Amino acid sequence: MTPAAADAGAPSPSARRGGLANLLLLLAAGIAQMLVVVDYTATAITLPSMARDFDVSADSLQWVITGYVLTFSIVLAIAGPLGDRYGRRRLLLLGIVLFGAASLWVGFAGSVTMLIVSRLALGIGGGLLFPLSTAVVGASTDRSELPRMMSILTGIATIGMAIGPVVGGVFTELIDWRWVFFINLPFSVVAFILILVFARESRNPDAAEGRIDFTGIALLTLGIGGLSIGIAWIPDRPATTWVPVLAGGLLALILFVPLAMRKAAPLIDPRLLGNRDFAGYLLGGSLSNACWCVLIFATTLYLQEVRGDDAMTTGFQFLYLSGPVAIAGFIGPAIQRRIGTRRMLLFATAIQSVACVVFWISDVSPWLAIGLLVVGFGCSWGWSMSQAGGIATIPEKNVGLASGSMLTVLIMSGNVGVVVSAAMIDAEGGAAMTDYGPGIAASYLLALGLAAAAFLMTWLVVPTHHHPNRA
């Protein structure tokens, strides 16, 4: 028998491993992704309780979220290339260990500084978990089974989006906010053991020929970090302090562009913006995601600091948002096939705009619930359809780079949106931060502007007619 014949008759990796092994691997990858999603959505609910523990204002803890997102998005951009070079399973196991250890560190934090630093470390672990769990499943699954496995994996992560606020509210109210992070440890142990036993190692042998873009990583980190810190300092510090920081961040981002243009595979590829379709979907998706993040941040503070709800009630209130987000993920593709990706993104950002008007003009409970119900569909489709539309316009050989670039920009845009919202709340709250209402109202207006801009950018930039195989 020839080697080719032997290969043709050999069972697939999926078949050799067996159905139970595949199921357990999928469970492990799902747990890894769910940990990241639950952590992000649950943490927003805990902010007021954290603030009371450390005797600071809730808006001053914005870096608990923005610091995490900053390190998460940077590591997310390089996790794929690192996994290709050093082994996807190995890096995923490292990410699980980092995530579990950092979760303990967050739970035992004794100061605001330690809390923020530990959240930065947690973002590094999360940035490894999210993409590499998908890569490990993909490398261990037969190609014919991959779409079904990826759909199930996405569904598990979506469940995390739905239960995250409830987890944050219940643990914070009934035990302590620290247990929102302690609970990550046993799930991390389970995921680690299952990945260790059932995942096979895989890497790209050609990846060792390239170089990790450490200069790009440094410039992007300094750029987004400087931009975020500079904006956050505007309400409380003199211009001589925040202007240089803001200018330094902008300079780092400007320097990043020519550097990235010279790289074969940069963290974010500015050349992709030469594709009008991709640029339009990127702009629309980034503004839409920034709207989503601002709404979560502002509504959490509204419910607990203005309305006086406890953390558990706040968590259950967010089911009005997370439920539609989960449902939208399942029904969105069917609608998209009927009306097209461009119209779907326009519809999503229009829904967000209408819901933001509801948030801005009324704080009566029924209208708040209606706003959350409506905006959940828009937020979900704004996130997913912008990526689907943008990536579909890119040649197949560049899909990996385009996907990583787009995801990094979308996440960072949300981060900047939260920083701006926190600065507005701080500026309007008075010296003692006793009145959150005006700043939250301004944040809802900001969210409305972002959603409207997302609609406008999609309408103006994305062409009306596409090649049928593109979007």
Sequence and secondary structure as in RCSB ss.txt:
>XXXX:A:sequence
MTPAAADAGAPSPSARRGGLANLLLLLAAGIAQMLVVVDYTATAITLPSMARDFDVSADSLQWVITGYVLTFSIV
LAIAGPLGDRYGRRRLLLLGIVLFGAASLWVGFAGSVTMLIVSRLALGIGGGLLFPLSTAVVGASTDRSELPRMM
SILTGIATIGMAIGPVVGGVFTELIDWRWVFFINLPFSVVAFILILVFARESRNPDAAEGRIDFTGIALLTLGIG
GLSIGIAWIPDRPATTWVPVLAGGLLALILFVPLAMRKAAPLIDPRLLGNRDFAGYLLGGSLSNACWCVLIFATT
LYLQEVRGDDAMTTGFQFLYLSGPVAIAGFIGPAIQRRIGTRRMLLFATAIQSVACVVFWISDVSPWLAIGLLVV
GFGCSWGWSMSQAGGIATIPEKNVGLASGSMLTVLIMSGNVGVVVSAAMIDAEGGAAMTDYGPGIAASYLLALGL
AAAAFLMTWLVVPTHHHPNRA
>XXXX:A:secstr
  HHHHHHHS  HHHHH HHHHHHHHHHHHHHHHHHHHHHHHHHHHHHHHHHHHTS GGGGHHHHHHHHHHHHHH
HHHHHHHHHHH HHHHHHHHHHHHHHHHHHHHT  SHHHHHHHHHHHHHHHHHHHHHHHHHHHHHS GGGHHHHH
HHHHHHHHHHHHHHHHHHHHHHHHT TTHHHHTHHHHHHHHHHHHHHH      TTGGGS   HHHHHHHHHHHH
HHHHHHHHTTTS HHHHHHHHHHHHHHHHHHHHHHHT SS SS GGGGGSHHHHHHHHHHHHHHHHHHHHHHHHH
HIIIIIS   HHHHHHHTHHHHHHHHHHHHHHHHHHHHH HHHHHHHHHHHHHHHHHHHHH   HHHHHHHHHHH
HHHHHHHHHHHHHHHHHTS GGGHHHHHHHHHHHHHHHHHHHHHHHHHHHHHHSTTTT   HHHHHHHHHHHHHH
HHHHHHHHHHHS S   TTT 
